[in-house]
């Protein structure tokens, strides 16, 4: 499967555009821009784990990537081992088997959720307050 417009269409047929009321992720500037580029509209709440990690760091330089944040907070890790060797050898995402990309992506969703929950514990807030 090629990524790009085809992927956007697959996402659109899988999920209804206006069903989401809360969007959790890491580095939302990139993700939300991609979704808008696919024709999605979103006016709900955003929770960006990268921004929260920046705030929790209180000015101390640290790895704000999803991988670095998950390691620091001792939550579920990314499944980068699934595609890492292919990426390092120059294989593009569009040439990696779709099932691997899907498992890798679902792993990102799982660890991002776990990271957000851990951050909310540290901040002593309920994630539902962001809805």
N, C-alpha and C positions, 0 to 999 in steps of 0.2 A: 504494500500500500504506500502510495506517495503522500507526503504530508503537504499541507497547504489548504487550498480550496476544498479538496476532497475530504480532508479531515474535518474542516468546518462543517461541511454538509452532513457528515456522519454524526457529528456532535449535535447538530440541529435536529436530526431525525430521532436521536436518542433522548434528548432532553427538550422540554418545552422552554422556550426562551424566557418567559416571564414567571416561571415557577419559583425561582430563587429569591429569597428575601434576606439572605445573609451570605457573604462570600468571605471565606477564610483562605489565606494562602501566604506564600513567601514571595517577596519582591513583586507586589501587586502592580507596580507601574508597567512592567513588562506583560504580565498575564492579562490584565484588564484591557490593555491596548490591543493585544492579539484578539481577544474576544470581540471587542468593538469592531476590529477589522473584519471579523467574520459576520458582522451584521447583528450581533447581539446587543441589546440595550440593557442596562442595569442601573437602577437608581436606589438600591438597597444599601445596607451597611457593609463596610469593608473592615476586615481584621487582618492586618499585615504582620506576620510573625517576625519579619526582618526589622520593621520599624520598632516593634516591641523589644526585640533584642538590643537594638541601638539605645533605646531608653534605659533598659536594664543595665547596660554596660556603663552607664554614667560617665561617658567620656573616655573610658579605657578602651584602647584599640584591641579588637578581637575579630575573629572570623564570623561574619554575619550571614554566611551562606546557610542554606537549609541544613546541609551536612554538618557544618561546624556548630550550628545552634543545637541540633539534635544531640550531638556528642556532648556538648557542654551541659545540657539539661538532662542527660542520661535517659533519653526516651528512644523509642523505636528508630532505627537507622534507615537511611535511604537504601534502595536496592541497586546501587550503582554497579555492583559486581556483575549484574546481568548484562550490561552493555559496555562496561569500561574497557575491556580489551579490544573490542571492535572500534570504539571511538579512538583509542590510542593508535590503532593501526590505520586510521584514516577513513574508516567506513562511515558514511553519512547516516544520519537517523533514518532517511528515506530508504536505505538499503538494509536496515536491520529488520529481522522478522517482526511483523506486527504484534504477535503474541508476547514477545519479549518487551517491546515498547509498552504494551498495555500493562504488563505486570510491573514494569519499572514505574510507570505513571501512577498506578494504583498504590504502589509502595510510597510514592511521594505524598499522595493524598493522606494515607494512613499516618505517616510520620509528621506531616504538617498539623494534622488534627491533634496528635499526641503532644506536639510542641505547644500548640495553642492552649491546650488544657493545663499543661505544666506552667506556662506563663501566667495563666489566670490564677493558679494556686499561689504563685509567687506575689502577684499583685493583689491577691485577696479580693478578686472580683468574680462574678458569675458570667460566663460567656454569653448567657442569654441577655445580659444588660446591653449588649451591642446590637440587638435586634431592633 
